[in-house]
Amino acid sequence: MRRWILVTAVAVLAVLAFLTAACAVPLCEYRSPVTRLSDLALSFAYQYYNDPFGVPEQDLNQGQFTVEYVALFDQPEYGYDVTIRNDMLISVLDVSTYTTFANGNFKRYFISGQDFFAYAGGSARSSSEFQTLGLSVDAGVGCGRFVDVTPLARATRIDNYLVDRGTLSEHLHPLDLRILADEIGSRAKYDSTAALLAAIQDVIEGSGYIRLGGLDALDISEITQLIQSEGFSRYCGWDLKFGLGFELIDPSGESNDLLLTGSFNYAFATTPNEQFLILGSFLGPPTILQKNRVDLKVGYDYLFSDLLSLAASYEFSRETWVSLPTDLHRISLEATLEPLDTALITFGVTFENRPYYTEWSVDLKLSIGIELL
């Protein structure tokens, strides 16, 4: 079962990646002067069971808590990124475990607007399996850049809506669509949302494809909602980094080592409805085959409509000590249904395998939220 779950997850994500790469890339052609992205995810699950036959081994009293925060900032001269993740499994009757990871990097581009840069950063790791906190710093060089294409994604969604409703007889010309995206991306310069909407209305009604009478109240309302929708972001790009680091504190309690570090990150979006992401990194001393850490995450999000969205991800982490690897696999699927503006239904399933597991763990989550007033 373990092998089939892993093979199936990798196959699904590979097909999604192929379909994504096979399409045109209008979104990734967009260049925003400043990229500012952040994401915070929290999840909690609790289970209690008292065996009615008085068998202590059947009792359950445990919970799982996960926090993940990712921030990315980039402009022509410099940029930085921050990642924090904490996984905690608390059990009253069994062993409790936790893993905490934090990483941050600052990079300075050699030439403004170009992709080559130097960087410096640090990372901290803590785990119930470690003897102490792990702390390291590193510096090196790299190439690549991430770009926020959310303004063009919002502009494309507005264009699609107006064509579907019949407000526009044809899709906007690529130049008009780019101008519309620039206006959305520059909304900070406007004193109010009304001023931004007036500028957007001028671009749309000046396209030559607008119906007689122009935009109506329903069009303006939908455009406002698409511009202000929270939690919607799309980005493209890649970066590749190599560097040298040094362990300030070794988590195994051994002597501090010189470290070889590297990472590769890739983001892709062909349409406003999807986002493909790969995050990979490695860390280890010169004897990297005997002691190292490798992390990989592949994710895919798809927005079917304002009503339904789907997210899938696969995470792999390997810690190698004295040539003995310990692997962690996590596969997550989550569907979110929003039947009303005030109601949200989320269903998720997570498969996880750790070195001491005899089989994959399966966690199901169903949450329903509604605002009554």
C-alpha positions in Angstrom: 0.0 0.0 0.0 2.8 2.4 0.9 4.4 2.1 -2.6 1.1 2.5 -4.4 0.1 5.6 -2.5 3.4 7.2 -3.3 3.5 6.2 -7.0 -0.1 7.4 -7.5 0.6 10.8 -5.9 3.8 11.4 -7.9 2.0 10.3 -11.1 -0.9 12.7 -10.5 1.4 15.6 -9.8 3.5 14.7 -12.8 0.5 14.8 -15.1 -0.7 18.1 -13.7 2.8 19.5 -14.3 2.9 18.2 -17.9 -0.5 19.7 -18.6 0.6 23.0 -17.1 3.8 23.1 -19.1 2.1 22.2 -22.3 -0.1 25.3 -22.3 0.8 28.8 -23.4 2.3 31.0 -20.7 0.6 34.5 -20.9 0.7 35.1 -17.2 4.4 34.3 -16.8 5.3 36.9 -19.5 4.1 39.6 -17.1 6.7 41.6 -15.2 5.7 43.3 -12.0 8.3 45.8 -10.6 7.7 44.6 -7.0 6.7 41.2 -5.8 5.3 40.9 -2.3 3.7 37.6 -1.3 2.9 36.0 2.0 0.9 32.9 3.2 0.0 31.7 6.6 -1.7 28.3 7.1 -2.9 26.8 10.4 -4.4 23.4 11.0 -5.5 21.5 14.1 -7.0 18.1 14.7 -8.0 16.3 17.9 -9.2 12.8 18.7 -10.4 11.2 21.9 -11.6 7.7 22.4 -12.3 5.7 25.6 -12.4 2.0 25.0 -15.7 0.7 26.5 -14.1 -2.7 27.3 -11.4 -1.1 29.4 -8.4 -2.0 27.2 -5.9 0.8 27.7 -4.1 0.1 24.4 -7.3 1.1 22.5 -7.7 4.5 24.2 -6.9 7.6 22.2 -6.2 11.1 23.4 -4.1 13.0 20.9 -4.0 16.1 18.7 -2.0 17.5 15.8 -1.1 21.1 15.2 0.6 22.5 12.1 1.7 26.1 11.4 3.3 27.2 8.1 4.3 30.8 7.1 6.0 31.8 3.9 6.9 35.3 2.8 8.6 36.5 -0.4 9.7 40.0 -1.4 11.5 41.0 -4.5 12.4 44.2 -6.4 15.0 45.0 -9.0 17.8 45.7 -6.5 17.2 43.1 -3.7 14.8 40.6 -2.2 14.3 38.3 0.8 12.3 35.2 1.7 11.2 33.7 5.0 9.9 30.2 5.7 8.7 28.9 9.1 7.0 25.5 9.7 6.0 23.7 12.9 4.5 20.2 13.1 3.4 19.0 16.5 1.8 15.7 17.5 0.6 15.7 21.1 -0.5 12.5 22.8 -1.5 12.1 26.4 -1.2 8.4 26.3 1.7 7.9 23.9 4.8 9.6 22.6 4.5 13.3 21.7 6.7 14.6 18.8 7.4 17.9 17.2 9.5 19.4 14.3 10.2 23.1 13.9 12.0 24.6 10.9 12.8 28.3 10.2 14.8 29.7 7.3 15.5 33.2 6.0 17.6 34.6 3.1 18.5 38.1 1.9 19.7 38.5 -1.6 21.3 41.4 -3.5 21.3 41.5 -7.3 24.7 42.3 -8.9 22.9 44.5 -11.6 19.5 46.0 -11.0 16.8 44.2 -13.0 19.1 41.2 -13.8 18.8 37.7 -12.3 22.3 37.0 -10.8 22.6 37.7 -7.1 24.6 37.0 -3.9 22.8 35.9 -0.8 23.3 35.4 2.9 20.9 33.6 5.3 20.4 31.4 8.2 18.3 28.5 9.4 17.2 26.9 12.7 15.8 23.4 13.3 14.4 21.8 16.4 12.9 18.4 16.8 12.0 15.9 19.5 14.5 13.5 17.8 17.4 16.0 18.1 19.6 16.3 21.1 19.6 20.1 20.8 18.6 23.0 18.6 20.3 23.1 15.2 21.5 26.5 14.0 23.5 27.4 10.9 24.4 30.3 8.6 25.3 30.3 4.9 26.2 32.6 2.0 26.6 32.1 -1.7 25.5 33.0 -5.2 22.5 32.2 -7.4 20.4 33.0 -10.4 16.7 33.6 -11.0 13.8 35.7 -9.8 10.2 35.3 -8.8 7.6 37.6 -10.2 4.1 38.4 -8.9 1.7 38.0 -11.8 -1.5 38.4 -9.6 -2.4 41.8 -11.3 -2.5 40.1 -14.8 -4.4 37.1 -13.3 -7.0 39.4 -11.8 -7.3 41.3 -15.1 -7.7 38.0 -17.0 -10.5 36.9 -14.7 -12.3 40.2 -15.2 -11.9 39.8 -19.0 -13.3 36.3 -18.9 -16.2 37.3 -16.7 -17.2 40.2 -19.0 -17.0 38.0 -22.1 -19.1 35.2 -20.5 -21.7 37.7 -19.4 -21.9 39.3 -22.9 -20.6 42.7 -21.7 -17.7 42.4 -24.0 -18.2 41.0 -27.5 -14.6 39.8 -27.7 -11.7 39.3 -25.3 -9.6 42.4 -24.6 -6.6 43.0 -26.8 -3.3 41.8 -25.1 -2.2 45.5 -24.9 -5.4 46.5 -23.2 -5.2 43.5 -20.9 -1.6 44.6 -19.9 -2.8 48.1 -19.3 -5.6 46.8 -17.1 -3.1 44.7 -15.1 -0.9 47.7 -14.6 -3.8 49.7 -13.2 -4.7 46.9 -10.8 -1.0 46.5 -9.8 -0.7 50.2 -9.1 -3.9 50.5 -7.0 -1.8 51.9 -4.1 -1.4 55.2 -6.0 -5.2 55.7 -6.0 -6.9 57.5 -3.2 -9.9 55.1 -3.2 -11.3 52.0 -4.7 -13.8 54.2 -6.7 -10.9 56.0 -8.4 -9.3 52.7 -9.3 -12.6 51.4 -10.7 -13.0 54.6 -12.8 -9.6 54.0 -14.4 -10.4 50.3 -15.0 -13.8 51.3 -16.5 -12.0 53.7 -18.9 -9.7 50.9 -20.1 -12.5 48.4 -20.7 -15.0 50.9 -22.3 -12.2 52.2 -24.5 -11.4 48.8 -25.9 -14.1 49.0 -28.6 -15.6 45.6 -27.6 -18.0 47.0 -25.0 -21.8 46.6 -25.4 -24.1 49.6 -25.8 -24.5 51.2 -22.5 -21.1 50.2 -21.1 -20.6 48.5 -17.7 -23.7 48.1 -15.5 -23.9 48.0 -11.7 -23.5 44.2 -11.6 -20.4 44.4 -13.7 -18.9 47.0 -11.4 -19.8 44.9 -8.3 -18.1 41.7 -9.8 -15.0 43.7 -10.8 -14.7 45.1 -7.3 -15.0 41.6 -5.8 -12.3 40.2 -8.2 -9.9 43.0 -7.4 -10.3 42.8 -3.6 -10.6 39.0 -3.2 -8.4 37.9 -0.3 -6.0 35.0 -0.5 -5.8 35.0 -4.3 -2.2 35.2 -5.6 -0.3 33.9 -8.6 3.4 34.0 -9.2 6.0 32.7 -11.7 9.7 32.3 -11.8 12.6 30.2 -10.5 15.8 30.5 -8.6 18.9 28.3 -8.2 21.3 28.8 -5.3 24.6 27.3 -4.2 26.6 28.3 -1.2 28.8 27.5 1.8 27.6 27.5 5.4 28.7 26.7 8.9 26.9 25.0 11.8 26.8 27.2 14.8 25.1 24.4 16.8 24.9 20.8 15.6 21.5 19.2 16.4 23.1 15.8 17.0 25.5 17.2 19.6 28.6 16.5 17.4 31.3 19.0 16.3 30.2 21.9 14.1 30.8 21.3 10.4 31.4 23.3 7.2 28.2 22.9 5.1 27.4 22.7 1.4 24.0 24.2 0.7 21.8 24.5 -2.4 18.2 25.0 -3.4 16.0 25.1 -6.4 12.5 26.7 -6.5 10.1 26.9 -9.4 6.7 28.5 -9.8 4.4 28.4 -12.9 0.9 29.6 -13.7 -0.6 29.3 -17.2 -4.1 30.6 -16.3 -5.5 32.6 -13.3 -7.1 29.4 -12.0 -4.0 27.3 -11.4 -0.6 27.5 -9.6 2.2 24.9 -9.8 5.1 25.0 -7.3 8.3 23.1 -6.7 10.5 23.8 -3.6 13.8 21.8 -3.2 16.9 22.1 -1.0 19.8 20.2 0.4 22.2 20.7 3.2 25.2 18.7 4.4 29.0 18.7 5.3 31.7 17.8 2.7 31.0 14.2 3.6 27.5 14.8 2.3 26.7 11.1 1.6 27.1 10.2 5.2 25.2 13.2 6.7 22.7 15.4 4.9 19.2 16.8 4.8 17.1 16.9 1.6 13.6 18.6 1.4 11.2 18.6 -1.6 7.7 19.9 -1.9 5.5 19.8 -5.0 2.2 21.6 -5.0 -0.7 22.3 -7.3 -3.7 24.5 -6.7 -6.7 24.8 -9.1 -9.7 27.1 -8.8 -12.6 25.5 -10.6 -14.9 28.4 -9.9 -15.8 30.8 -7.2 -17.6 27.9 -5.6 -14.9 25.1 -5.6 -11.1 24.9 -5.4 -8.7 22.0 -5.1 -5.2 21.8 -3.6 -2.8 18.8 -3.9 0.8 18.5 -2.5 3.5 16.0 -2.0 6.3 16.6 0.6 9.5 14.6 1.0 12.1 15.1 3.7 15.2 13.0 4.3 17.6 13.2 7.3 20.8 11.1 6.9 23.0 10.3 9.9 26.0 8.0 9.6 24.8 7.0 6.1 21.4 5.9 7.5 18.5 7.8 5.9 15.2 8.5 7.6 12.5 9.5 5.2 9.2 11.3 5.7 6.5 11.4 3.0 3.3 13.5 3.2 0.6 13.6 0.6 -2.3 16.1 1.0 -5.5 16.7 -0.8 -7.9 19.5 0.1 -11.2 20.6 -1.5 -12.8 23.9 -0.5 -16.5 24.7 -1.2 -17.9 28.2 -0.8 -21.7 27.9 -1.5 -22.3 31.4 0.0 -20.2 34.4 0.7 -20.7 33.7 4.4 -20.2 29.9 4.3 -17.1 27.8 3.8 -16.8 24.0 3.7 -13.4 22.3 3.6 -12.6 18.6 3.2 -9.1 17.3 3.3 -7.2 14.0 3.6 -3.5 13.6 4.5 -1.4 10.5 4.1 1.9 10.4 6.0 4.7 7.9 6.5 7.6 8.2 8.9 10.5 5.8 9.6 8.9 4.2 12.7 5.4 3.8 11.1 4.3 0.3 10.1 1.9 1.7 7.6 0.7 5.1 6.2 -1.3 7.2 8.6 -4.6 8.6 7.2 -6.1 11.8 8.6 -9.5 13.1 7.4 -10.6 16.7 8.0 -14.1 18.2 7.5 -14.8 21.7 8.6 -17.9 23.9 8.1 -18.0 27.6 8.9 -20.8 30.1 8.5 -21.3 33.7 9.5 -24.9 34.2 10.8 -24.7 38.0 11.5 
